[in-house]
Amino acid sequence: MKKKLKLKAPYMKVVKILGVLFVLIVAFFIFLTSEKNSLRKLGYSKKAISSIVSKWQIGKVKEIGENKTVNAAFESEYYQQKNLEIYEKVEYQKQKDIIKNINTLVKRGYSSKQISMILAHGNNEDVTLFAKRKKVKYLEQFFSISYAKLRNYDRYVSYYDKEREDDETTVLRVNMDFDKEDYTDYIEISNPSDTVLVNKHRMLTEDYVPKNLKEVKEEYIKFPDGKMELEQKTLSAFIVMMQAAEKDGKHILINSGYRSYKDQVEVQQEYLQAYGQNYVDNYVSKPGFSEHQTGFSIDVASRDTSIFVESDEYDWMMENAYLYGFILRYPKSKEEITGYKCEAWHYRYVGKEIAKYIHEHNITYDEYYMMFLDKD
């Protein structure tokens, strides 16, 4: 009969200690896994969770809850424990150097609210450059306006001091380049969207041709003496509008549609020879700066009279064009903003939603674009 092996007391004690340690390790592992799962459910990344655990900040982060800026902080090599409460309060922006820039802005003396404002009004490059400068004085004055641009801060200050306009007017007009000479330091657009803005500060490249041009039938043209084209949606909208006008006894036709860069060169020369430089400066766009090159603009005419502004069709267009997605591009009351004298015949297709807003708020497309569409 075999004898049972009995461990001596000291060895039994070691085994019990090891057993307790094993149980504690397993329990800790289960606890840690549970905590990691909790952080994962809150939206934290694997990299952030690893950093949170290593920095013993699980409890604090769980208390904070879901927070993209905090996640970015723990992912970043620039994380600073002393700024955790700032990270928590700063609104997240998808920017490469967001944490590094937050740290710098904290050193400059900005609050979390001010930092959120700074991040929201620029891209990564804009914020990085702004963070290098000393704390500015008029932050809230300009950047409480949603469409203000961080990169334009000095221009806002300069324009405000010179013109003494209100804050919103200052931001809007600087964004529209009112502080620059016409046709200088302009933006060149090579691949425009349907909502493209073309004016004396924004030009299309010489080789740009709209993709969806469609030939206009002679029955829609005032003087059909050659091929005329328009962007397809613009032409379709015009036909619907023209038919609606016909039902009201009004007869609207097209005088001019798409014009290429080369066409605009010829138009400019013709008007220069006929009317002189002053007329051209006020009424004729330089090549590349004409809306007609977009394919979205038309010059309309009355079938029954040569002076459109004195026609019934003019009145009808003023009242109804927006219902079909068209806006009067250069109104008389907005000449200072558009940079052109009133052209009662020049309409731009922008779609019904935008046209309705512009009509109801009595603004120009330049203003609408800067407030809602500008991504430059």
Long-range contacts (C-beta under 8 A, 24 or more apart in sequence): 35-62, 38-62, 42-66, 43-68, 43-71, 44-71, 44-74, 45-71, 45-75, 47-74, 47-75, 48-72, 48-74, 48-75, 49-74, 51-75, 51-79, 55-79, 55-81, 57-84, 60-84, 64-88, 67-92, 68-92, 69-98, 69-102, 72-98, 72-99, 73-99, 73-102, 76-100, 78-103, 86-112, 86-115, 89-113, 89-116, 90-115, 90-116, 90-119, 91-116, 91-119, 91-120, 93-119, 93-120, 95-119, 95-123, 95-124, 95-127, 96-124, 97-124, 97-127, 97-128, 98-124, 98-127, 101-127, 101-128, 101-131, 104-131, 104-132, 105-131, 108-134, 108-135, 109-135, 110-135, 110-139, 114-139, 114-140, 117-143, 117-144, 118-143, 118-150, 121-148, 121-149, 121-150, 122-149, 122-150, 122-151, 126-150, 126-151, 141-167, 142-167, 142-170, 142-171, 145-171, 146-371, 147-171, 147-172, 147-175, 147-370, 147-371, 147-372, 147-374, 148-175, 149-175, 155-179, 172-367, 172-370, 172-371, 175-370, 175-374, 176-201, 176-337, 176-366, 176-367, 176-370, 177-201, 182-339, 183-286, 183-289, 186-289, 187-376, 192-294, 194-233, 194-296, 194-351, 195-350, 195-354, 195-369, 195-373, 196-294, 196-296, 197-365, 197-366, 197-369, 197-373, 197-374, 198-289, 198-290, 198-291, 198-293, 198-294, 199-289, 199-338, 199-339, 199-366, 200-285, 200-286, 200-289, 200-339, 202-289, 203-286, 203-288, 203-289, 204-261, 204-288, 204-289, 204-293, 204-294, 205-261, 205-288, 206-261, 206-287, 206-288, 207-261, 208-261, 208-293, 209-260, 210-258, 210-294, 210-295, 212-295, 213-258, 213-295, 216-254, 216-257, 220-253, 220-254, 221-253, 221-254, 221-255, 222-253, 222-254, 222-255, 222-301, 222-303, 223-255, 228-254, 228-256, 228-257, 228-258, 229-257, 229-258, 229-295, 230-254, 230-257, 230-258, 230-295, 230-298, 231-258, 231-294, 231-295, 231-296, 231-349, 233-349, 234-295, 234-296, 234-297, 234-298, 234-349, 237-324, 237-325, 237-326, 237-349, 238-298, 238-324, 238-326, 238-349, 240-324, 241-320, 241-321, 241-323, 241-324, 241-326, 244-320, 244-323, 244-324, 245-313, 245-316, 245-317, 245-320, 248-316, 249-312, 250-312, 250-313, 250-316, 251-302, 251-303, 251-304, 251-313, 252-300, 252-301, 252-302, 252-303, 252-313, 252-316, 252-317, 253-300, 253-301, 253-302, 253-303, 254-298, 254-299, 254-300, 254-301, 255-298, 255-299, 255-300, 255-301, 255-345, 256-292, 256-298, 256-299, 257-292, 257-295, 257-297, 257-298, 257-299, 258-292, 258-293, 258-295, 259-290, 259-292, 259-293, 260-293, 261-287, 261-288, 261-293, 262-287, 263-292, 264-288, 264-290, 264-292, 264-293, 282-340, 282-341, 283-340, 283-341, 283-343, 285-340, 291-329, 291-346, 291-348, 296-348, 296-349, 296-350, 297-329, 297-346, 297-347, 297-348, 297-349, 298-326, 298-346, 298-347, 298-349, 299-343, 299-345, 299-346, 299-347, 300-345, 300-347, 301-345, 308-344, 308-345, 309-344, 309-345, 314-344, 317-347, 321-347, 321-355, 322-352, 322-355, 322-356, 322-358, 322-359, 323-352, 323-355, 323-356, 324-352, 324-355, 325-349, 325-350, 325-351, 325-352, 325-354, 325-355, 326-350, 326-355, 327-354, 327-355, 327-358, 327-359, 327-365, 329-364, 329-365, 331-364, 333-362, 334-363, 334-364, 337-364, 337-366, 337-367, 338-364, 338-366
